[in-house]
Amino acid sequence: MNIVNTIEEVRDKVKSWRKEGSTIGLVTTMGYLHEGHESLIKRAVSENDKVVVSVFVNPTQFGPNEDLKTYPRDITRDGELCESAGASLIFNPEPSTMYYKDASTTINVKGLTEGLCGAKRPVHFGGVCLVVSKLFNIVTPDRAYFGEKDAQQLAVIKRMVRDLNFNIEIIGCPIIREADGLAKSSRNAYLSKDERKAAVVLSKSLECGKKALNSGERNADKVKKIIIQKLNSESLAKIDYVEIVDSLNLKPVSNIDGNILVAIAVYIGKIRLIDNFTFKI
């Protein structure tokens, strides 16, 4: 697998591809890739001539008490997955390559970042937008692919791309799950055996909420209570949030009469996991 570490190498490779008339897809990751990332790469490979995968644990999206130092890393394993999925290039820079010591530019997408994960992680989406915009400028892809598991992130990036006039198509891809329903996540590697069993309660609680909606329940508080009740049945689970919001603007709704996002964040032991589903009337 061709792995490069500098911005100049990526730009030179992209320049040569453009001369050939190739289209370019981008999959941005923090590494320790799993089947969810693999599905993004394969989708990108099917829709573009060349695919760049960025592997970069981005320091600007981690808060002071979060897991930046311990976030799992394995570039050899990542390279094997990217090669088998058909990627053309991995961009694996150091933080010093991506950020000047005296950098002073920030990006803030107002309105979409205050709730859900943004409520407890105030620096997170600013860091996401900053690194993604830099990767867009470095790779200049035609299309970029993001998982729908990170639903708020996807909404924020779509808005940033619109507002800043990036000429890039943003494509959301379905959540990939384990056989028992747990959404694929790099942080699943942190879970102990007992915690891994307990983590299934996230998807099970969402199934309870989905069942209520499919049965005609339209009161958001009642649907949330059903989800919360299921989550509370697992002793290792500690709820961060359970929210039902408008799919477009991410504002909470009380009466469900349009397209909604049902999103949860739950601690299993010390590990924070997220999951969601969308529902359309």
N, C-alpha and C positions, 0 to 999 in steps of 0.2 A: 504494500500500500504506500502510495506517495504521500509522505507527511512533511509539511513545510512549517517553519516557525516564524518567518518574517513577512511583513506586509508586502515588501518588494517582490518576494517570490510569488505570492498569490496574484498580485497585479500583473506580473509578467506572464503567468500561466493563463489568466483570464484574457489578457490582450491577444495571446496566440490563439485561443479558442474563438474569440470574436472575429479574428481574421479568417477563420475557417467557416464562419457563419453559424457557429454553434449557439444554442440556447443554454442558459445556465440556471440551475436550481441551487438553492441554499437551504441547509438544515442546520440551525444553530443549536448547540448542545453544551452542557457542562461535563460531558464525558460520562464514564461508567455506563456505557450504553446498554440498553436492553431491547426487548422485542418491540416496545413502543417506539423507540428511536428508529429501529430497523424498519418499521412500517412507514415512517416518514421518509426515510432514505429511498425505500423501494418505490414509493409514490413519486418522489422527485425524479428518480431514474426513469420511470415510465413516461414522464411528461417533459423531460429535458434531455439535451444531448450530453451535457456534463453536469455533475453534481459536486458541490463543495460542502463538506461537513466541518463546521467549526467545533473544536473541542477546547473549551476555555472555562475554567472555574472563575467566574467574574466577581472580583472582590467588592465592586461597588454596589452589588445587590444584596449583600449580607449585612445584617445589623451587628452591633458590637457583641451580642451574646449568642450569635448563631454559629452554625457549624462550618465556617469557611475552612479552618485548618484541618478538620477531620472529614470533610466531604470526600467520598470515595473517588479514587483516581486509578486508572489502569489503561494507559495509552496503547499498550501492546494488544490487549483484549479489544479495545475500541477499534484499532486498525484492522483486526481480523474480521470484526462484524461489518465494518464499512466496506471492506473488500468483497466480502461474500454478498453484500446487498447491492453492489454495483457502483459505489461512489467513485468519483474520479480523483479526489484530492481531500486530504485532511489539513485544516489550518489549526495548528496547536501552538499558539503564542504564549509567551510569558507576560505577566501583568505589566512589566516594564516596557514591553513592546506595544501594548495597547493603550497605556496611559502615561502621559508626561508627568513628571514629578510636580510641576506647577500648573497642572491642568485646572481650568476654572470654568469650564462650560458644563451646564446641566440641562436636562430635558425633563419637563414636568407636564404630564397629561392631566389636566384638572378635570374633576367631575367623575372620572371613572376609577380613580385610584384611592379614594378616601374610605370606601367600605370594603367588605369581604377581607381578603388577605392584607390589603393596604392599611386597614385600621390598626392592625397589630404590628405591621412591618412597614413603618413610614418611609424608609429609604429604599425599599425593595424595587418598586416600579420605576423610580428615577434611574436606578442602576441598570435595570433591564432595558429601558428605552435608550440609555446612553450607549450601552455595549451593542445593542442590536442596530442602532443607527450607524455606529462605527463599522460594524460588519457589513451593513448594506453599502456603505461608501467604499469599503475595501474590495468587496467581491462584485458589486454591481450586478446582482442576479436579476433574471427576468421574473422568477417566482421564488417565494420563500415559504417554508412549510413548518407549521406549529401544531402541537397536539391540543386537542380540545379538553384534555384533563386540566390544563392550565387555562381555564376559560376566561378569567379576568385578564390574564396576560395577553391572550389572543385578542380580546376586545380593545385593550390598550394599544397594542401594536397596530391594529387596523386603523384606529383613530389617529395615531402618530403618523402613519404612512399617508393617510388622507390629508392631514393638516400640513404636513411638510412637503407634500407633492412628490414623494418618492414614486418613481415609475416602476413599481414592483407589485406583482399580484401576490396577495397574502392568502394562503390556502390552509384552512383548518382541517385536521385529520382526526378520525374517531379515536376514542379511548381504547387502548389495548389492555385486556384484563387477563389475570391468571385464570386457571380452570375454575377456581372457587369464587371468582368475581372480583378479587382485589385488583384495583387499578395498578398497572405497572408503574414503578417509580424507582429511581436510583436509591432513594432513602429506604426502600424495603430491605436493603441489605443490612441495615442497622438492627432490624427486629430480631429479638430472640425467638426461639421456637414457640414459646407460649404467646408472645406478642404477635407473632405471625398468624397464629390461629385466631387471636382476638381481633386482628385487623379486618377480618372479613365482615365485621359488623358495619363497616362504612357502606359497603355496597348493599348489604342486606337492609340497612335503614333506608337507603335511597329507593330500594325496591318497594318498601312499605309505603313511602311517599308517592311513588309512581302509581301504585295500585289504587291509592285513595283518589288521585287525580283521574285515573282512568274510570273510576267508579262514579265520577261526577262531582267530587268535592272541589269547591272553588274558593273556600276561605283559606287564605294563606297561613294564618295562625294555626288553624286546625291541622293542616298538612305538616307544618313545622313540629307541632306537638307529637304527631305520630312518629316522625323521624327521631325526635329527641327521646321519646320513650324507648324506641328500639336501641338507640345508642347507649342509653343509661342501663340497659340490661347487661351490658358488658362491663365488668368491674375494672378492666385495664384501660377503658376508654375515658378520656376527659375531653369534653366538647370545648372547642375554641369558638366556633360559630356554626349555626344552621340558618341559612338565609334563602329567601325566595325573592328574586329581583327580576326586573324587566331585562330581557336578553340584550337589548340595544344599549340602554343607558345605565344599566346595573343599579338602578334605584329600587329600593324595596317596594313591593306591592302588597296590598291588603286583600284585594279581590282579584282573582285570577281570570282575566278576560282577554289575554293576548299571549304573545310568546314570552316564556319565562325561562330563567335559569334557576335551578335548585342546586345550591352549592353548600358543601360542608367542609369544615376543617376540624380534625380530631387528633388529639394526642393519644398515641398508644404507648404507654410508658413515657419516655422522653422524646419519642419520635412523632413529629407533626406530619400528618398525611392529609391530602385533600382529595375530593371526588365530587362529581356533579352529574346532572343530566339536564337536558332541555326538554321543554314540553310546549307543544304548539296547539292552540285551539283553532 
